[in-house]
């Protein structure tokens, strides 16, 4: 298999973490983690370099929604992630970090809204 890039979405340690994780569905494959993974993939899409769409689609195809890991498996995914290239619109190297910087508040609002429904 070719080179790949994987992002892990980890939570911070908090007191009585197991109880909180269970209450809000943040455990692996829990409803909250599924929401976060889906939203991160969707928000990252404009930042992922696009030529044929194979790289963008690789993230959706190879990510197990709810696992807390976003995985891009494509022959050139690692190269595209770390090596700057010509930019089109928002596409960029280090697209995960760029998306987090730009969309952090949006993700936090989504998580807060979803948690309030619990």
C-alpha positions, -999 to 999 in steps of 0.1 A, spaced: 0 0 0 12 35 -7 21 62 18 -6 75 39 -14 103 64 -34 97 96 -47 122 121 -57 111 156 -84 131 173 -76 127 210 -95 141 240 -77 157 269 -75 140 303 -101 152 326 -112 141 361 -134 110 361 -129 107 324 -146 73 319 -179 86 334 -178 118 313 -169 98 281 -197 74 287 -222 102 295 -215 122 263 -209 93 240 -172 101 233 -160 65 236 -146 49 205 -174 45 180 -197 64 203 -222 89 189 -202 120 198 -170 107 183 -189 98 151 -202 134 149 -167 148 154 -151 126 128 -177 133 102 -175 171 108 -137 171 107 -138 152 73 -164 176 60 -146 208 72 -112 195 59 -125 190 24 -118 225 10 -82 224 23 -73 190 8 -54 194 -25 -76 185 -54 -67 173 -89 -88 142 -97 -105 140 -63 -88 107 -53 -70 122 -23 -101 139 -10 -121 106 -15 -94 86 2 -101 103 35 -138 94 33 -131 58 21 -104 49 45 -117 65 77 -137 45 102 -161 71 114 -162 70 152 -126 57 156 -111 91 163 -87 86 134 -89 103 100 -69 83 75 -59 93 39 -44 63 21 -32 72 -13 2 68 -31 9 105 -27 -10 116 4 20 119 27 39 139 0 9 162 -6 4 168 31 40 178 40 53 194 8 39 228 -1 25 231 -36 7 255 -58 -24 266 -40 -59 267 -54 -85 284 -32 -80 271 3 -60 239 -5 -27 237 13 -1 215 28 -8 206 65 -45 208 57 -56 192 90 -38 219 111 -50 247 89 -86 235 92 -83 232 130 -70 267 132 -98 281 110 -127 260 122 -119 253 159 -148 273 172 -173 257 147 -162 223 159 -165 232 196 -200 247 190 -211 215 173 -197 193 201 -213 216 228 -247 215 209 -245 177 206 -236 173 242 -265 194 254 -288 169 238 -275 142 261 
